Amino acid sequence: MNTNPFFAHDTAVIDENISIGNGTKIWHFSHIQSGTVIGQNCSLGQNVNVGNNVKIGNSVKIQNNVSVYEGIELEDYVFCGPSMVFTNILLPRCEFPQRGSEFYDKTLVKKSASIGANATIVCGNMIGQYAMIGAGAVVTKDVPDFALILGNPGKIVGWVDKKGSRLEFDENGLSQCGQFQFDGKIVSVLEDS
């Protein structure tokens, strides 16, 4: 009888000294390494690798073939599309090994951000809340909240709402839903909405 508050497929490898929240599912051939904290109601697809000391929030979905290396933090409701890539060393060299947390650049993916399939997130950057990173985009710098990023290198091509729909703005800088205001650089949620 399984008494775990989470589900792990028989082929998953779960190291010692980890914390996994209630309702989380870990699928085929995945590996969760020591020191990791995974929140409640997460879904980790097939062949997901979570490195040592990673922090993953609640209700995070990580699709197949994603590695979340040490130095990466995913807040609540983050979506990681299939085969997207995180990095954690800015200048890797096999001749000069850089193994250990002191070498790893931190990357923070804030609440409800979505990262599309095959996107690459260069380490040392922050992805803002509700940001949308398009499939195949390469993120090389910080991403503001609600930004829509496409291309290589990734560029802001627009703004999205909390559900991911692209926003359009009128001549007064208000979105069609009236909940977002464009101030020339970023999109902000209006205080009275």
N, C-alpha and C positions, 0 to 999 in steps of 0.2 A: 504494500500500500504506500502510495506517494504522499508524504506529509509536508512536502515543500509548498510554500505559498505561491511559488512560480512554477512554470512549466519549462523543462529543458529536454530537447530531443535526446535519445540515447547516444547519438553520435557527438553531441556537444561536449566540449571539455571545459570544466569550470574549476579553476584553481582555488586554493584555500585563501582565507582572509579577504573575502568579498562580501558585498551586501547587495541583494537583489530584492526588489519590492514585490508586493503582492500583485498577482495578475500579469506579471511580465512573462513573455514567451520568447524562448531562445531556440532557434531552429537548427537544422542539419549542419554538421561540420563546423559549427561556430566555436570560438575559443574566448573565454573571459579570463583575463589574467589577474594576478594577485593585486590587492589594494583597490580594486575597482568598486565604485558605488553606482548601482543602477536603480532608478526610481520605480514607481509602481506603473503598471499597465503599459509597459514598453513592448515593442516587437522588434526582435533582432532576427533578420532573415538568414537564409542559407549562407554559409561561408563568411560570417562576420567575425572579425578579430577585434577585440577590445583590449588595448594595452594596459600595462600596469598603471595603477593610480588614476585612472580616468574617472571623471564624474559625469554621469548622465542623469538628467532630470526625469520627471514623470511624463508619461504618455508620449515618449519619443519613439519614432519609427525609423529604423535603419534597414534599408533594403539589402538585397543580396550583394555579396562581394565587396563589402566596405570594411576598411580598417580604420579604427578610431585609435590613434596612437597616444602614448603618454604625452601630456601637455595640452590635449584637446579637452574642452568642456562644452557639453551640450545642455542648454537649459530646457525647461519644460516645453513640450509640443514641437520640438524640432523634427523636421523630416529630412532624411538623407536618402536620395535616390540611388538606384542601382549603379554599382561600380563607380560612384563618385570617390574622389581621392582627397584625403587630408595629408599634409606633410608636417614634420615636426623639427626638421633640421634645415636651415636656410642654405648652407654651403656644404653639402655632403661630399666626403672624400673617403674612399675605401683605404687609401694609403695612410690616412690620419683619422683613425676611428674616433667617433664622437658618441660614445655609449654612456647613458646615464642622464638623469633628469636635469643636471646642470647645463647640458648642451641643448636641451629642447626648448624651442620658442613656443610660447603659449598661443593658443587660438581659442577664442570664445565665440560660440554661436548662441545668440540670445533667443529668448522666448519666441516660439512660433515661427522662426525662420525656416525656409524651405530651400533645399539644395538639390538641383536637378541631376538626372543621370549623367554620368561621365564628367561632371564638373570637377575642377581642381581648386582646392583652397590652399594657397601658399601660407605657410605658418607665420605666426606673429601678427595676424590680423584679427579684427573683430567683425562679426556679421551682426548687424542690428536686428532688433525684434521685428518680426513680420516681413523681413526682407525676402525677396524671391530671387534665387540664383538660377538662371536658365541652364538647360541641358548643355553640357560641353563648355560652359564658361570657365575662365581662369581668373580667380580672384587674387589680385596682387596687392590690394590695399584695403583699409577699413571700408565697410559698407554701412551707410546710414540706415536707420529704421525705415521700413516701408519701401526701400529702393528696389527697383527691378534692374538686375544686372544681366547683360548678355555679352558674348564675344570673348575674344582673346587678343589682348588682355581685356578683362571684364570692365565694362563701362556702364554707368547709369543711363538707361534708355527710357526710363519712366518711373512711375510710382504705382504701388498697389495698395488695396485696402486690407483689412484684417483677414478677409476670406481669399485674398490673392487676386481679385479682379483688378484689371488695370484702371487707373484713375485718369480722368480728363478734367481740366480746370477751365472755368470761365474767365472773362476779362477781369474779374475781381479776385482771382486766385482761389476761388472756392471749387471744390469737387462737385460732380453731378449729384452725389448723395448728400452734400452739405456737411459732411462730417470731417473733411480734411481740408486744410488750407495750405497752399503753396506759397512759400516766402522767398523763392528764388534759389534756395540751396537745398532745403529739405522739406519734407511733408510732416506736418504735425497734426495730431488729433486736437480738434477744438475743445476747449475746456467745458463748454456748455452742452456738448453732444451726449 
